[in-house]
Amino acid sequence: MIKLAMMCTDEASQARLQDCLRGETDISVIGSMVIQNILHESERGLAFMNKMVKLSPHVAILDQDILRETAALSMPVVIEYMQKLSFTRTIVIGERFHEQDILAMMKGNARGFFLIDHLDPEKIVKCIRVVARGEIWLSGDLIGRVCDELIRECGRKGIVKSPTSDQLNKMKTISRREKEILALVSESMTNEEIAQKLFLSAKTVKTHVRNIFEKTNIRNRTEAALLYTRYRQETMN
């Protein structure tokens, strides 16, 4: 069972999220509140955070404006509670995101980023499950933008290799089925989930993934996601 907490800045967003979760037996909302101004409602906010520290949610959904106000006001007590909740994986919702802000939040405990205008019930539920596993979820057009920024940053630091022109050319050598599996890998799906979706065995999917890695000379699933994203961008242009 995934224990979920939510903090929104308006009742409409809270209601939409709650509607999305109706009937999901593996997700339990253990706390939810609306806080429109953290400076004026800090006492309520702190009481809620204190309760969440005790209940230890697996995932928390936070409005981006709450995080911005907390950082801008430099409220030590609020920041302290945020740090106590650092074990909780966070999904940040907002109207718009800058890719550099996303990467900065990912260095903390933020693992999911959802555009509030794209609040599709099926996708938000999948987002919660993906984030609960410790994986990353990006919605809408955020994927391409963040991947481009990640490629630049990781390339500068030597953490992950940026896709080369040779690797992009090698995409022509992989089969239609392998491209299909690579696309699902880029969506943070596990081998077991891919197998279930494509009606294959997990062993078959594992073999396909290994073949993709060998054919394109990539080392891990992060590089696989970056390669597929860049490939899709180039083929769509």
C-alpha positions in Angstrom: 0.0 0.0 0.0 1.4 3.4 -1.0 0.8 6.0 1.7 0.2 9.4 0.1 0.1 13.0 1.5 -1.0 16.1 -0.4 -0.5 19.9 0.0 -2.2 22.1 -2.5 -2.7 25.9 -2.8 -6.3 25.7 -4.0 -9.3 23.5 -3.3 -9.9 22.8 -7.0 -6.5 21.1 -7.5 -7.0 19.1 -4.3 -10.5 17.9 -5.5 -9.1 17.0 -8.9 -6.4 14.9 -7.3 -8.8 13.2 -5.0 -11.1 12.4 -7.9 -8.2 10.9 -9.8 -7.5 8.5 -6.9 -11.0 7.2 -6.3 -11.1 3.4 -6.6 -7.3 2.9 -6.4 -6.9 0.2 -3.8 -3.1 0.4 -3.6 -3.0 4.1 -2.8 -4.1 5.5 0.5 -4.4 9.3 1.1 -3.3 9.6 4.8 -3.3 13.4 4.8 -4.5 16.3 2.6 -4.7 20.0 3.1 -5.0 23.3 1.2 -2.7 26.1 2.2 -3.0 29.3 0.1 -0.4 31.4 1.9 2.3 29.6 3.9 3.3 32.9 5.7 -0.1 33.6 7.0 -1.1 30.0 7.5 2.3 28.7 8.8 0.8 27.3 12.0 -1.6 25.1 10.1 1.1 24.1 7.7 3.5 23.1 10.4 0.9 21.1 12.3 0.2 19.2 9.1 3.9 18.6 8.4 4.4 17.4 12.0 1.5 14.9 11.5 3.1 13.7 8.2 6.5 13.2 9.9 4.8 10.8 12.3 2.7 9.0 9.6 5.7 8.6 7.2 4.1 8.8 3.8 5.8 7.1 0.9 4.9 9.8 -1.5 3.9 13.5 -1.0 2.3 15.7 -3.7 3.3 19.4 -3.2 2.3 22.4 -5.1 5.3 24.2 -6.6 4.2 27.5 -5.1 4.5 26.1 -1.6 8.1 25.1 -2.3 8.9 28.5 -3.8 7.3 30.5 -0.9 9.2 28.3 1.6 12.5 28.9 -0.1 11.9 32.7 -0.7 10.8 33.3 2.9 13.6 31.2 4.3 11.4 30.0 7.1 13.7 27.8 9.3 11.0 25.9 11.0 9.2 25.0 7.7 12.6 24.1 6.1 13.4 21.9 9.1 10.1 19.9 8.6 10.8 19.6 4.9 14.2 18.1 5.8 12.5 15.6 8.2 10.3 14.5 5.3 13.4 14.0 3.1 12.8 10.2 3.1 9.4 10.9 1.4 9.5 10.9 -2.4 7.9 14.1 -3.7 5.7 14.8 -6.8 5.7 18.5 -7.6 2.6 19.9 -9.4 2.6 23.3 -11.1 1.4 25.4 -14.0 4.9 25.6 -15.6 8.4 24.4 -14.8 11.9 25.6 -15.8 14.1 22.6 -16.6 16.9 24.0 -14.4 14.5 24.2 -11.4 13.5 20.6 -12.0 17.1 19.4 -11.9 17.7 21.4 -8.8 14.7 19.9 -7.0 15.7 16.4 -8.2 18.9 16.8 -6.2 16.6 16.8 -3.2 13.8 14.3 -2.9 11.6 15.5 -5.8 11.0 12.5 -8.2 7.9 13.5 -10.1 6.8 16.7 -12.0 3.3 17.1 -13.2 1.7 19.9 -15.1 -1.6 20.7 -13.4 -3.2 21.3 -16.8 -2.3 17.8 -17.8 -3.9 16.1 -14.7 -5.1 12.9 -16.3 -6.4 10.3 -13.8 -4.6 7.4 -15.4 -1.3 9.3 -15.6 -1.2 10.7 -12.1 -1.9 7.3 -10.7 1.0 5.8 -12.7 3.1 8.8 -11.7 2.5 8.0 -8.0 3.4 4.3 -8.5 6.5 5.1 -10.5 7.7 7.7 -7.9 6.9 5.3 -5.0 9.5 2.9 -6.6 12.1 5.6 -6.5 12.0 6.3 -10.3 11.5 9.6 -12.1 8.3 10.8 -13.8 8.0 13.9 -16.1 4.7 14.9 -17.7 3.9 16.6 -20.9 6.7 18.4 -22.9 8.9 18.4 -19.8 10.6 15.1 -20.9 12.4 16.6 -23.9 13.4 19.8 -22.2 14.7 18.2 -19.1 16.6 15.5 -21.0 18.3 18.2 -23.1 19.3 20.1 -19.9 20.4 16.8 -18.2 22.5 15.9 -21.3 24.3 19.2 -21.1 24.8 19.0 -17.3 25.8 15.4 -17.2 28.0 15.8 -20.2 29.9 18.6 -18.4 30.3 16.5 -15.3 31.0 13.2 -17.1 28.2 11.5 -15.2 26.2 10.2 -18.2 27.4 10.2 -21.8 25.4 12.3 -24.2 24.1 10.4 -27.2 26.6 10.6 -30.1 25.9 10.8 -33.8 27.2 7.2 -34.1 24.7 6.0 -31.5 21.9 7.8 -33.2 22.9 6.2 -36.5 22.9 2.8 -34.7 19.2 3.3 -33.9 18.6 2.2 -37.5 20.0 -1.2 -36.7 17.5 -2.1 -33.9 14.3 -3.8 -34.7 10.7 -2.4 -34.5 10.2 -4.5 -31.3 13.4 -3.2 -29.8 12.4 0.4 -30.5 9.0 -0.3 -28.9 10.8 -1.6 -25.8 13.3 1.2 -25.7 10.4 3.7 -25.8 8.9 2.0 -22.7 12.3 2.0 -21.0 12.4 5.8 -21.5 9.0 6.0 -19.6 10.7 4.5 -16.5 9.0 1.1 -16.9 10.6 -2.0 -15.5 11.2 -5.1 -17.5 8.3 -6.8 -15.7 5.9 -3.9 -16.6 7.1 -3.9 -20.2 6.6 -7.7 -20.4 3.0 -7.3 -19.1 2.2 -4.5 -21.5 3.6 -6.3 -24.6 2.4 -9.8 -23.5 6.0 -11.1 -23.4 8.0 -12.9 -20.7 10.3 -10.8 -18.5 13.2 -12.9 -19.7 12.5 -12.0 -23.4 12.3 -8.3 -22.5 15.6 -8.6 -20.6 17.2 -10.1 -23.7 15.8 -7.3 -25.9 17.2 -4.7 -23.5 20.6 -6.3 -23.5 20.6 -6.4 -27.3 19.7 -2.7 -27.5 22.5 -1.8 -25.1 25.0 -3.8 -27.2 23.8 -2.4 -30.5 23.8 1.2 -29.5 26.8 1.1 -27.1 24.9 2.5 -24.0 25.6 1.6 -20.4 22.4 2.0 -18.5 18.7 2.8 -18.6 19.3 6.5 -18.1 21.5 6.7 -21.2 18.8 4.6 -23.0 16.1 7.1 -22.1 18.3 10.0 -23.3 19.2 8.3 -26.5 15.5 7.5 -27.3 14.4 11.0 -26.5 17.1 12.5 -28.8 16.2 10.0 -31.5 12.5 10.9 -31.3 13.3 14.6 -31.4 15.5 14.2 -34.6 13.0 11.9 -36.4 10.1 14.4 -35.6 12.0 17.4 -37.0 
